[in-house]
């Protein structure tokens, strides 16, 4: 198994197709009786839901990205893209994809470990990433790999994100202990 850096010129605007199915979502419960209280509660959909979106490598708005491919015997298993946020000393995982046929085989952890290695080598204080509240398999995977919920955006994608059960969740992996 090997991880290769993808050439920025060759893979500029390279599209990654993300597809997943989910039986659950994290419902966002907002309590307005207090100053402000948000709770995430895992709930089942009435029926399994299929989701998909397209990610793009080396987007122009990224500050200092690097993209990688994970292979085994010339077979592509997955991709990882990270961006260096110098203004806050964080490494952001902008894209992480294990191809469907290779999921639940440990390859996602290999990619996460690559991001952790980069963050440690380059002295970042934490790794941050975004996922959807309905992508419970991804959330469970990130938690298993040491990530925790760091923030929620109730209207990132549309004004109806909460009703659509697709709220943006920021997750963080801290490399160094800090007071939170």
C-alpha positions in Angstrom: 0.0 0.0 0.0 1.4 3.4 -1.0 0.3 7.0 -0.7 1.4 9.3 -3.6 1.3 13.1 -3.8 -0.8 14.2 -6.8 0.7 16.8 -9.0 -1.2 20.1 -8.6 -1.2 21.0 -12.3 -2.2 17.5 -13.5 -5.0 17.1 -10.9 -6.2 20.8 -10.8 -10.1 20.7 -10.6 -10.1 16.8 -10.6 -13.6 15.6 -9.6 -14.3 13.1 -6.9 -17.7 11.6 -6.7 -19.0 11.0 -3.2 -21.9 8.6 -2.7 -23.2 7.0 0.5 -26.3 5.6 2.0 -27.5 6.2 5.5 -30.2 4.9 7.8 -29.6 7.6 10.4 -29.0 11.3 10.9 -28.1 13.5 13.8 -31.1 15.7 14.5 -30.3 19.1 15.7 -32.4 20.1 18.7 -32.3 23.8 19.6 -33.6 24.9 23.0 -34.5 28.5 22.9 -35.6 28.6 26.5 -32.0 28.9 27.5 -29.6 31.5 26.2 -28.6 28.9 23.6 -28.5 25.2 23.7 -27.9 22.7 20.8 -28.1 18.9 21.1 -27.3 16.3 18.4 -29.5 13.2 18.7 -29.0 10.2 16.5 -32.4 9.2 14.9 -33.4 6.9 12.1 -34.8 8.0 8.8 -38.1 6.3 7.8 -36.2 4.5 5.0 -32.5 4.3 3.9 -31.4 7.5 2.1 -28.9 7.8 -0.7 -26.7 10.9 -0.8 -24.1 12.1 -3.2 -22.0 15.2 -4.1 -18.9 16.1 -6.1 -15.7 17.2 -4.5 -13.0 19.0 -6.5 -9.2 18.7 -5.9 -7.0 21.8 -5.8 -9.8 24.4 -5.8 -8.5 28.0 -6.4 -9.8 29.2 -3.0 -7.6 26.8 -1.0 -4.6 28.5 0.6 -1.9 25.7 0.3 -3.4 22.3 -0.6 -1.8 18.9 -1.2 -3.8 16.0 -2.6 -2.8 12.3 -2.3 -4.0 9.0 -3.7 -3.9 5.7 -1.8 -3.1 2.7 -4.0 -2.3 -1.0 -3.7 -0.9 -2.9 -6.6 -1.8 0.1 -8.9 -5.4 -0.1 -7.8 -6.7 3.3 -6.5 -8.3 2.9 -3.1 -8.9 6.5 -2.0 -8.0 10.1 -2.0 -7.1 12.7 0.6 -6.7 16.5 0.2 -5.5 18.8 3.0 -5.2 22.5 3.1 -2.9 24.5 5.4 -4.7 27.3 7.1 -1.8 29.5 8.2 -3.9 32.2 9.8 -5.1 29.8 12.5 -2.4 27.1 12.3 -4.9 24.3 11.4 -4.7 21.6 8.8 -8.1 21.2 7.1 -9.1 17.9 5.5 -10.9 19.3 2.5 -11.5 15.9 0.7 -11.3 12.3 2.0 -12.7 9.5 0.0 -12.4 5.8 0.1 -13.8 4.3 -3.1 -17.0 2.4 -2.4 -15.6 -1.1 -3.1 -12.9 -0.6 -0.5 -14.8 0.9 2.4 -14.7 -0.6 5.9 -11.3 -2.2 5.2 -9.0 0.2 7.1 -8.1 2.5 4.2 -9.9 5.5 5.7 -7.7 5.2 8.8 -4.6 5.1 6.6 -5.7 8.4 5.0 -6.5 10.0 8.3 -3.1 8.9 9.7 -1.5 10.6 6.7 -3.2 13.8 7.6 -2.1 13.4 11.2 1.5 12.8 10.0 1.4 15.9 7.9 0.0 18.0 10.8 2.6 16.7 13.2 5.5 17.2 10.8 4.4 20.7 9.9 3.6 21.8 13.4 -0.2 22.4 13.1 -2.2 22.6 16.4 -5.2 20.7 15.1 -6.9 19.0 12.1 -10.4 20.2 11.2 -12.9 18.8 8.7 -16.5 19.2 7.7 -19.2 16.5 7.3 -23.0 16.4 7.1 -25.2 15.5 10.1 -26.8 12.7 8.0 -23.4 11.1 7.2 -23.4 9.1 10.4 -21.0 6.4 9.1 -18.4 9.2 8.5 -19.1 10.8 11.9 -18.7 7.5 13.7 -15.5 6.9 11.7 -14.0 10.3 12.6 -14.9 9.8 16.3 -13.2 6.4 16.2 -10.1 8.2 14.9 -10.0 10.7 17.7 -12.1 13.6 16.2 -14.8 15.4 18.2 -17.6 17.8 17.3 -16.2 21.4 17.2 -19.0 23.4 15.7 -22.3 23.3 13.9 -23.6 25.6 11.1 -27.4 25.4 10.9 -27.7 27.1 7.5 -24.5 26.5 5.6 -26.0 24.8 2.5 -29.5 26.2 2.5 -31.9 28.0 4.9 -33.6 24.6 5.4 -30.6 22.5 6.5 -32.1 21.5 9.9 -35.4 20.4 8.2 -33.5 18.6 5.5 -31.4 16.7 8.1 -28.2 17.9 6.5 -26.5 20.3 8.9 -22.8 21.1 8.5 -20.8 19.7 11.4 -17.2 20.7 11.9 -15.0 18.1 13.6 -11.6 18.5 15.2 -8.6 16.4 16.1 -6.3 18.2 18.5 -2.6 17.4 18.3 -1.8 19.3 21.4 -3.7 19.6 24.6 -5.5 22.8 25.1 -8.1 24.2 27.4 -11.6 24.0 25.8 
